[in-house]
Amino acid sequence: MVDFRIAAPGDQGLVVELMNELIVELGPSDEMETILGHLDQDIETALGAPTTRIILAEVGEDVAGLGRADILSRDPIFRLRKNHRCGYVDQMYVRKRYRKTGIGRSLLTRCEDWLRDQGIGHCILHASLSAVGFYARADYIPNREMFKKL
């Protein structure tokens, strides 16, 4: 049984732990140390922002993964549209032992639902090469970023 809940400020350490796992899994990069150095502050800011939602998936006492949705208001792709805000799905992560169980899809759906509830009609994301198929199966279209009309 998987339970989903919105992360609260008291979950900051847990969210940072999951994000560290994701960053290490994605592999070394030139900016890895800088990103890890700013991660705690970034998550603290995100947990307090009304334009961000972090959702946790829990299986019993274990946290299986997370999904983050942000509302962007200055994305250059949408700047000329009447409603220039768009959704951005970021930092989707499911621990290896819980992959291929539907948890990732459920996290993504919950992120999209929250964005729709905020009046957002479009969503973009940046996917690692290994995740492109996952997002394509969820109807995201490669278009510089992965794109979906909600």
Secondary structure, DSSP 4 states (H G I P E B T S, - for coil): -EEEEE--GGGHHHHHHHHHHHHHHH---TTHHHHHHHHHHHHHHHHH-TTEEEEEEEETTEEEEEEEEEEES--GGGTTSSS--EEEEEEEEE-GGGTTTTHHHHHHHHHHHHHHHTT--EEEE---GGGHHHHHHTT-EESSSEEEE-
